[in-house]
């Protein structure tokens, strides 16, 4: 800016809302891609896709939780803990090594069904909270509202 023929530093032009939208978009994209084959092991990052889904949903919650009430935070944090504990105690997939040192992948369908319910419920809750606080796509009821003014 030029003020009295002197150059002054530009004020920072930082729009956190638009950057948050980009971050959320990237997280939802990663979750949607991982959801196509949730039981697949991703050797490039050393994780099963269901872990990517769970961590992505948790990252979305963490990015938005500042807007939520204490009751909503408690509810969502309890769900995060339940998902983490379920994955730890009853993982849908396990890598084992047999007596000939061959890697075997075990898949436990009942465990996956239960984890899938937990993940879908958590995502639905996040999307409902995003709708409630107008933190995402324009509302179906009011298309003029959006996270970006």
Secondary structure, DSSP 8 states (H G I E B T S, - for coil): -EETTEE--------HHHHHHHHHHHHHHHHHHHHHTTT-EETTTTEEHHHHHHHHHHHHHHHHGGGS-HHHHHHHHHHHHHHHHHHHHS-SEEEEE-TTS-EEEEE-HHHHHHHHHHHHHHHHHHHHHHHHTT-SS--SS-TT--S--
